[in-house]
Amino acid sequence: MRFMDETSFILGVDLDGVVGDFYGAMRQIAADWLNRPVESLCEEVGYGLEEWGLAEYGGYERLHRFAVTQRNLFSAMKPIKDAPAVLRKLSARGIRIRIITHRLFLKHFHKTSITQTVDWLDSWDVPYWDLCFMADKGAVGAHVYIDDAPANVTRLRDQGCRTIVFTNSTNRDLPGPRADNWQDAERLVMEAKEEWTTGTLDLFGAAGYRT
């Protein structure tokens, strides 16, 4: 059974690639790890960063572990343009921000990942009421979600969850609704909140919100 707060409109927000510039930060770190000029690493990547030739160096998981434990990835990355400011605006309008991230998918450094995440959110004054570390994002409940990972978006929509795609090179083939920037995200979230307020929000079958 999904948990859903009955008194607040809940926005489920992914972090990496949506609020934090995950791919920009990883590109800089990967250049050091691969001992290559950062310009040689393309910016248009797929999920898993195979375009950078990580396989012969131990693969993505090894780079990810290095990035978090040796380069403080989750506390060092910059935010996506306008993300903290728009989230502050949404929070001021009474929207409950629920951060939902799967940053604990690798073993043995969960404390480091959690500490870096909390410190980063505080340092950029990103508002949130709830912070959830889990793979099944639909299980914690939200009225609308925003995510960039193709697998997450597909799974959420298959579960009947209204989901906005935050555009980057990993998800251009996914159908909308999508936000190309945080101004788009703000508009789509406020439209959903207005539907919720008037009782017309269709959580589990809104046209255009399921694959």
Beta strands, then each sheet from edge to edge (+ up, - down):
strand 1: 9-13
strand 2: 95-101
strand 3: 130-133
strand 4: 144-147
strand 5: 163-166
strand 6: 178-179
sheet 1: 3+ 2+ 1+ 4+ 5+ 6+
end
